[in-house]
Amino acid sequence: MPAIEVGRLCVKLRGREAGRKCVIVDIIDDNFVLITGPKDVSGVKRRRANINHIEVLPYKIDIEPGASDEEVKRKLEEAGLLEFMRERVRVELKPGMMGARSS
């Protein structure tokens, strides 16, 4: 599995943006990263995300930590990944991901 690092492309697994692709812009701590789509590309707003709620992809772009959405979009365009980022992914929930409790 590729490492969690600045510039790594990911797919959101949870929340209203599940199945949408994003880019790691900064690493906050051991559990959280700052991600962006950018919103006008994939629909993911710049926000903090739990690393357990994203799945890293084998693609990476060369950006500085904290890069602006415009810079991320430009780097995606240079790498030819804009259309790839716009595609949605069907997220399959594994047993136990919904927090089901046994009664």
Secondary structure as GFF3:
##gff-version 3
##sequence-region A 1 103
A	DSSP	beta_strand	8	12	.	.	.	ID=ss1
A	DSSP	beta_strand	21	27	.	.	.	ID=ss2
A	DSSP	beta_strand	32	36	.	.	.	ID=ss3
A	DSSP	alpha_helix	39	42	.	.	.	ID=ss4
A	DSSP	beta_strand	47	50	.	.	.	ID=ss5
A	DSSP	three_ten_helix	51	53	.	.	.	ID=ss6
A	DSSP	beta_strand	54	60	.	.	.	ID=ss7
A	DSSP	alpha_helix	69	78	.	.	.	ID=ss8
A	DSSP	alpha_helix	82	86	.	.	.	ID=ss9
###
